[in-house]
Amino acid sequence: MTLIFFIGCGTTLLEASAEGVPSIIGIENMNQALTYGFLTDTSGYSYHEKDLEFPLLQLRDVIVKCLSLTPKEYEKLSISHRVRARLFSIESSIAVLNSNYEKIEFYNPSEVNLNLFRLQLSIMFEQLTTILGVNKLYYNKIKIEN
């Protein structure tokens, strides 16, 4: 049996995982051969940014682990990647946004002296990141440019 794995980050990692390909996380801006492991070793929406609160593993050790999997273990890992990737699907994202839309507090434009569209967008973004539980370390890196 040929075992297929993916190493990377972002959308391509999610696409590979959605197809059942066990995926090893490549951490953005990481200059060492370190990883958080498989996508299934993480939780939440942030999984490949540097300085997240997941344990760092040697990439070599995770690859060796991959190559030593039995066919049954590989199949189990494949299924768990399909399940984990569903969190990032369009359907899941729409459901989360729809279910949380009512929680967003809209402000009265007559009470503020700012561009209403920019204000609402900023407030909605802040509230959604809180509701969705974006990792706090990553959340603090977000900057809105003027």
Order of alpha helices (4+ residues) and beta strands (2+ residues): beta-alpha-beta-beta-beta-alpha-alpha-alpha-alpha-alpha
